[in-house]
């Protein structure tokens, strides 16, 4: 997230890369996906708000996402037949 604060109702840019995505696609024949997950500042747990197919040959993606409130954002993906891996979290603020 190059910018972590915006007005309520406005999207934030979420971009990143999943390095093993290309290798996983070659092994499974399926396009890998990354889940954008959100955790509200008021509590609860991380919930997937969007699933993005990784169509770049290098596993990169760049999307705009509107979040419901201030909180934490992370990315999550899985290796084929493996556990879910999560990125670091980034705090976002909606004004």
N, C-alpha and C positions, 0 to 999 in steps of 0.2 A: 504494500500500500504506500505509494509515494506521498499521498496526502491522507492524513488520518482524521481530519475534522471537516464537517460540512453542515449545511443547514438540513434540518429534518426533511425527509422526502426527496433529497437529492442523492444521486449515486456517488460512490467512491470507486476509483479504479483499483482492481485487484489483479495483480499479475505475478507470475512466478514460473518456475520450471520444476518438473519432476524428472530428475536425471535418469532413473531406470525405466522410464516409460517406453522408450524405443525398444530396448531389449525385451521387456515384458510383452510388447506387441508382437515382436518377432517370434517369441516362444508360444504365444497363445493364438495368434491370428486375429486378436480383437484389439480395437482402439482402447487404450487405457483412459481412465477418468480420474479427475481430482475433485474432491468435495470441498466446497467453501463452507466453513462452519462458523456459527455465531453463538456467543454466550453473553446474555444480557447482563449489564452491570447490576441489575436488581436481583440476580440469582438464577438458579436453574442450572442446566447443563448445556454442553455444546450441542447444537442442532444443525443439521445440514440445511443450508438455505439455497444451495445451487450445486448441481453436478455439471462439470465442464469436461467435454471430451478433449483429449490431448491429441490434436490432429497435426501439430507441428512435428517434423521429424526429430526435433531435439527436445520435445516434451514441454515446450513453453506455451503459455496462454496469457491472454490479456482481455479482461471483461470489465464491464461496469456493473456494480451491484448496489441496490438500495437496501440499507439495513433498517430494521424496525426501531432501534434505540441505540444509545451508547453501550459499549461493551467490549468484548474481545473477539477477534477474528483469527482463525487458523485455517490451514489447509490439511487435508487428510487424503491419503491414497493407500492402496494395498498392492503388494507384490502378488503375482499369480500364486494362489494357494498359500498366501502368507498373511502375517498379521497387518493390521492397519498401522500406518506410520503417520505421525502428526508433525507439522512444522512448529516453529516458535509461534507464540501468540503476539498479536499487535492490538493495542488498545485503540478504539475509535471513539470519537466524540461527535454527537449530533447536537446542534444548537437550536 
